[in-house]
Amino acid sequence: SFWTNPQFRVKVCGESSKRKAEKNTLVSLMQKPDKRNRHLVQNLHIGFSIFEMKEQYQSHRGKFRASFFSSQAPVAQTKTFMNAREVMEFLTLKPGEYMIIPSTFHPNETASFILTILCKTETHCYDNSCAISPEPVQKPMMVKNRQEDENKTTFFCQYSDKYEEVDAEQLQRILNESLLKEDLKSGGFSIDACRSMVALMDVSCSNA
């Protein structure tokens, strides 16, 4: 029944990194409990698998059936299925097309979830579960707004240190307290997710 899970197509753009095995993508899968019964919720064992979409499959639209997964091995996946609120992996994905399948360990279990994909390069994502071809994503127009830029700079400086940098705890405060504010139905960004985001953008590779 694995093929019946949601299927998400991801296209990673850009050129291959010159540095060997450079991690460039963070994938996070978070369980989203029912707000009304949150204290009664028991986490399911969750995880995800990532398959590379080879050229002969890239024109396919709609869900891939069981035959596809019986002949293809994932290029990356969670190391183990965990009964945790959130699982994540910090990965190396070369430019190309991929399909991400979130799932539970046991069949016939259902739950709401949030799938987050953060990448150093440009990416295009869409739900592959329907047969309708995805609409092309239009690039937003860049409009220079000096006042807005100054406001963002002032806002960031409230949290950053003298080197204009933030650590994982400061980033968590920015995301949860200042940006999400009241919209924290999912519980907000975890400290582990924020550590991974800081590591993803740490070009000096100095983050511990």
C-alpha positions in Angstrom: 0.0 0.0 0.0 3.1 2.3 0.0 2.1 3.9 -3.3 -1.2 5.2 -1.9 0.7 7.7 0.3 0.9 11.3 -0.8 3.6 11.9 -3.5 5.4 15.2 -3.8 7.6 16.1 -6.8 10.6 18.3 -6.2 12.9 19.8 -8.9 16.3 21.0 -7.5 17.8 23.6 -9.9 21.4 24.8 -10.2 24.7 23.2 -10.9 26.3 20.3 -9.1 28.5 21.4 -6.2 32.3 21.3 -6.7 32.6 20.2 -3.1 32.1 16.5 -2.7 28.9 15.4 -0.9 28.0 18.9 0.2 24.7 18.8 2.2 22.3 21.2 0.6 18.8 20.2 1.5 16.8 19.9 4.7 13.6 17.8 4.7 11.4 17.8 7.7 8.2 15.8 8.4 6.0 17.0 11.3 2.9 15.4 12.6 0.0 17.8 13.0 -2.3 16.7 15.8 -5.9 17.6 16.2 -6.0 20.8 18.2 -9.1 19.8 20.0 -7.6 16.6 21.4 -3.9 17.4 21.5 -3.3 16.0 25.0 -4.7 12.6 23.9 -2.7 12.3 20.7 -0.1 9.5 20.4 2.5 10.0 17.8 2.7 7.5 15.0 6.0 6.1 13.7 6.7 8.3 10.7 9.4 8.7 8.1 9.9 9.6 4.4 11.6 8.2 1.3 13.1 10.1 -1.6 13.2 8.7 -5.1 15.1 10.1 -8.1 12.9 10.8 -11.1 14.9 9.5 -14.0 14.4 11.0 -17.4 11.9 8.4 -18.6 9.6 9.2 -15.7 9.7 13.0 -15.7 6.8 13.4 -18.1 4.5 11.2 -16.0 1.6 12.9 -14.4 -0.5 11.6 -11.6 0.4 9.0 -8.9 3.0 6.4 -9.6 1.6 2.9 -8.9 3.1 0.0 -6.9 5.1 -1.2 -10.0 7.3 1.9 -9.9 8.3 1.4 -6.3 9.0 -2.3 -6.7 11.6 -1.5 -9.3 13.1 1.7 -7.8 15.3 2.1 -4.7 15.2 5.4 -2.7 18.2 7.6 -3.0 17.6 8.9 0.5 15.3 8.2 3.4 14.9 8.6 7.2 17.3 6.4 9.0 14.5 4.9 11.1 10.8 5.4 11.6 10.2 7.2 14.9 7.2 7.9 17.0 8.3 11.5 17.3 6.4 14.7 16.5 9.0 15.6 13.9 11.7 13.7 11.9 14.2 15.3 9.6 17.2 14.6 7.5 20.0 16.9 6.2 20.8 15.6 2.7 22.8 16.0 -0.4 20.6 16.2 -3.5 22.2 16.9 -6.8 20.3 19.0 -9.4 17.4 16.9 -10.8 13.9 15.8 -10.1 12.9 13.8 -7.1 9.7 12.4 -5.4 9.3 12.5 -1.7 6.9 10.0 0.0 5.9 10.7 3.6 4.5 7.6 5.3 3.8 5.8 8.6 5.6 2.6 9.5 2.4 0.5 9.7 0.0 0.4 6.8 -3.5 1.9 7.0 -2.6 4.7 9.4 -3.6 8.3 8.7 -2.6 11.6 10.1 -2.3 15.2 9.2 1.3 16.4 8.5 3.5 19.2 7.4 6.3 18.5 5.0 9.0 21.2 4.8 11.7 21.3 2.2 14.6 23.8 2.5 17.3 23.9 -0.1 20.3 26.2 -0.8 19.3 26.4 -4.5 16.1 27.2 -6.3 13.5 24.4 -6.1 10.0 23.8 -7.5 7.6 21.6 -5.7 4.0 20.3 -6.3 1.7 17.6 -5.2 1.9 14.6 -7.5 -1.1 12.9 -6.2 -3.5 14.2 -8.8 -3.5 13.7 -12.6 -3.7 17.4 -13.4 -0.5 18.9 -14.8 1.0 21.5 -12.5 0.7 25.1 -13.4 4.1 26.9 -14.0 5.3 28.9 -11.1 5.7 32.6 -12.1 8.7 34.3 -10.6 7.7 37.2 -8.4 8.6 40.7 -9.6 11.4 42.4 -7.6 10.2 45.7 -6.4 12.7 47.8 -4.4 11.1 49.2 -1.3 13.7 51.0 0.8 11.5 51.5 3.8 10.6 47.8 3.9 14.2 46.8 3.6 15.1 49.2 6.5 12.3 47.7 8.6 13.5 44.2 8.0 17.1 45.2 8.9 15.9 46.8 12.1 13.8 43.8 13.0 16.7 41.4 12.4 19.1 43.5 14.5 16.8 43.2 17.5 17.7 39.5 17.6 21.1 39.2 16.1 24.5 39.7 17.8 27.1 42.3 17.1 28.3 40.2 14.0 24.7 40.4 12.6 24.3 36.6 13.1 21.7 34.5 14.9 22.0 31.1 16.6 19.3 28.4 16.6 17.6 29.6 19.7 17.4 33.2 18.4 16.1 31.9 15.0 13.4 29.9 16.8 12.2 33.1 18.6 12.1 35.0 15.4 10.1 32.3 13.6 7.7 31.4 16.4 7.2 34.6 18.4 7.5 37.3 15.8 6.5 35.7 12.5 4.0 32.9 13.3 2.7 34.8 16.4 -0.8 33.4 17.0 -0.7 30.9 14.2 1.1 28.1 16.1 -1.4 25.3 15.5 1.4 22.9 14.6 3.4 23.9 17.6 5.9 26.1 15.7 9.5 25.4 14.7 11.4 23.0 16.9 14.9 23.8 18.1 16.3 20.9 16.1 14.7 22.3 12.9 16.2 25.7 13.6 19.7 24.1 14.2 19.4 22.4 10.8 18.4 25.7 9.1 21.4 27.5 10.7 23.7 24.6 9.5 22.2 24.8 6.0 23.2 28.4 5.7 26.5 28.2 7.5 28.8 28.7 4.6 31.9 28.7 6.8 30.9 25.2 8.1 31.7 26.4 11.6 28.3 25.6 13.2 28.6 22.9 15.9 
